[in-house]
Amino acid sequence: MTLFDLLFLVSGLFVVGMTGRIAVSAIRGRWDAAIRLGRLLGLFLALYAAVLMCVALVLPRRIYSPGEQRCFDDWCVTALGATASAATPCGPDESGRDWAVTVEVNSVARRIRQRAPDAHAELEDQEGKRYRPCTGTASGKSLSDELGPGESFRVSLPFRLPRDATPTGLVLHHGDFPGAVIIGADQSFLHRPALQRLTVERDQKPMLAPPSTGSTTPFTNRAAGEER
């Protein structure tokens, strides 16, 4: 747990406590106290929002090296590599090139089974443009599949990029809340999401199931648990 995570928890408790005091004051007819507490709560929320946005704009984007693991609590993902595919899992289209991106999902939990139902990924090119994956996955697995303690599996995500575009990394989304409102988090509001760099291969092999070793539509770029 980081200092910013602790600040978020303390702030949440403060907001809940203040809301309760405002409600009690209103029920008892102490409107002056309720208004005073409401103004204090509004000031606190405005200050928190200002700090959240300022830190998000100042902090540099976090970059993960190829093969470096990224974790959200006990749920972790490693971006292994991107391979140009001669197959066309995204459908026939002469204007684009298909890429197979292999990622490994694993759990570092010791007891519980877990899944990330809101997890999804985008592929970013050298110009910062991001693309959503085509429908389906070549490996039969998806990022949101359940896994048990210590288990792992690999997912092959098909993407279609323009022929002059080269993938540089994967942008993984684990869900907007509570990361979007945690100061200093990679997913915080207005902050550029973390980039997991990929090893890029242009061997033009058909898209197959992920190898045993190794690590579409344009999407408008925008800023997005505990992360470590």
Secondary structure as GFF3:
##gff-version 3
##sequence-region A 1 228
A	DSSP	alpha_helix	3	27	.	.	.	ID=ss1
A	DSSP	alpha_helix	31	58	.	.	.	ID=ss2
A	DSSP	beta_strand	63	64	.	.	.	ID=ss3
A	DSSP	beta_strand	69	72	.	.	.	ID=ss4
A	DSSP	beta_strand	75	85	.	.	.	ID=ss5
A	DSSP	beta_strand	96	107	.	.	.	ID=ss6
A	DSSP	beta_strand	120	125	.	.	.	ID=ss7
A	DSSP	beta_strand	130	132	.	.	.	ID=ss8
A	DSSP	beta_strand	152	162	.	.	.	ID=ss9
A	DSSP	beta_strand	167	173	.	.	.	ID=ss10
A	DSSP	three_ten_helix	179	181	.	.	.	ID=ss11
A	DSSP	beta_strand	195	197	.	.	.	ID=ss12
A	DSSP	beta_strand	199	205	.	.	.	ID=ss13
A	DSSP	beta_strand	217	219	.	.	.	ID=ss14
###
